[in-house]
């Protein structure tokens, strides 16, 4: 197994994915039932483990950012960020949130409004509206980015600081190198990451195709059937293949920037044409409730009343983001070269969640105000069909058709960007971590992802896709243990890295204060060199 090489990882990954998809296509109902049963059992027995782990990742990242290692750069110490802040954040959002936030930004608060978390408050009341925003902020906040951030940080550190290939197996090479039996299993880690990524991305794209079809039906009365889903998938495939041939710096970057501009335009339109003051008050109150109850929500379960809410929402979300972390984390690593660990943690763990909360606060806040003040029927519309609920809200606003078209364009561009990012990262994973994987390999993976979506849509529809989604989420449990190993190894490397920097400084500058921070020592050494320059010149003159 250890001799597979990059093409071996590519071939084995493709075969495993094809086998799983074939089973899902031939036996969609049975496959979905088995996968869902396995997922339910996993979340039931290990839900506590997911909650503790993700909360631990948050604490680890914050502690690392403000520790003595926070000034270490993800690259050479004199390197600068490859991308500007706006482009960096826009690409983070495109890869990490994508279309999910567009649909659930309004729909999730409305769902919690009707079915309050843990049944703590009465349904469809001002209290449940407040609770809905609080938990929507929580589910799309800092925790959702914790697993992405950990994987991205570790991959970027090894890839740009250590000069190693950006692969999960390379991070753990210091452990597997000393244990021959484990070394033989190293390629399995990469295959595992590829399979989980492709299944997750394919199901997300497939489900989004169904959602776009639902949106077109709501706005233009387009029929919801396989022909239109094939047309949508075909158009998307052509667009993300064109983007893939343009490369990271043109295709993904430009599409991501366009996404963010449209997001801000749509968000500000809803803010200023809706109940502006009430929306701003909702965001402020929601942030206060979120921060005040941060730890309690992070670790809340229901051992005494057997509520299934946490398993259906928070624990599923955490498992989903851990399963997606190889893909999103590797992409985040690829675009984060040159930033310090502190800059990285602030940028990845704070900025996207903050933008997500603003989006949810605007769309969810506007919808809740409409529901509470005029009984707009949005809550029932969400319960009936979550894919068209957003367009139902637009029907109650000025220029509703324009808003719906803009939202559909935004969803489509988000999907193209996500698919393009996925083909790039999967190609990188199956090309030994290459920063510029071959175009042909990216085309092959793009075709395979599209084929998976179409196969499952035609065979089992939404049930087949959700069965594959459940199967991909199951990978979160073993990968959580892999994440712990990656964190342990990286902490040892950071300690050795800082020690080496201090040792080199002390050898070059004997008067560097012992025990000084490595970066302070570097600054002191530079100041000392300039201060002593005249003395050195005088000594040279006297020597003559």
HUTAJO-V969694 format. One record per pair of residues at least 6 apart in sequence whose C-alpha atoms are under 6 Angstrom apart, sorted by the first residue. I is the first residue (numbers start at 1). J is the second residue. Records with the same first field share a line. If there is no record, write none. Layout:
# HUTAJO-V969694
I = J / J
This chain:
# HUTAJO-V969694
1 = 184
2 = 184
6 = 430 / 431 / 432
9 = 191 / 430
10 = 430
13 = 191
24 = 31
25 = 456 / 459
28 = 460 / 464
32 = 467
35 = 467 / 470 / 471
36 = 470
39 = 474
47 = 315
51 = 299
57 = 146
58 = 146
65 = 341 / 342
70 = 341 / 342
71 = 340
72 = 340 / 341
73 = 338 / 339 / 340
74 = 156 / 157 / 160 / 161 / 337 / 338 / 339 / 340
75 = 160 / 161 / 337 / 338
76 = 161
79 = 338
80 = 338
81 = 337 / 338 / 339
82 = 337
87 = 257
90 = 256 / 257 / 260
91 = 256
94 = 256
95 = 418
98 = 414
99 = 411 / 414
105 = 360
106 = 363 / 364
109 = 132 / 133 / 136 / 364
110 = 379
112 = 132
113 = 124 / 128 / 129 / 132
114 = 123 / 124
115 = 123
116 = 128
118 = 309
121 = 128
133 = 286
134 = 286 / 289 / 290
137 = 357
141 = 353
142 = 349 / 353
145 = 349
147 = 322 / 325
148 = 325 / 328 / 329
151 = 329
152 = 329 / 330 / 332 / 333
155 = 166 / 333
156 = 333
158 = 164
159 = 165 / 166
165 = 433
166 = 433
167 = 433
169 = 186 / 189
176 = 182 / 183
177 = 183
193 = 326
196 = 472
197 = 327
199 = 472
200 = 472
202 = 449 / 453
203 = 465 / 469
206 = 453
211 = 387
213 = 224
214 = 387
215 = 388
216 = 222
217 = 223
240 = 416 / 420
243 = 251
244 = 420
252 = 417
271 = 362
279 = 362 / 365
283 = 361
319 = 473 / 476
320 = 473
322 = 476
323 = 473 / 475 / 476
370 = 376
381 = 389
382 = 389
394 = 400
423 = 442 / 445 / 446
424 = 442
427 = 437 / 441 / 442
428 = 434 / 437
456 = 464
502 = 518
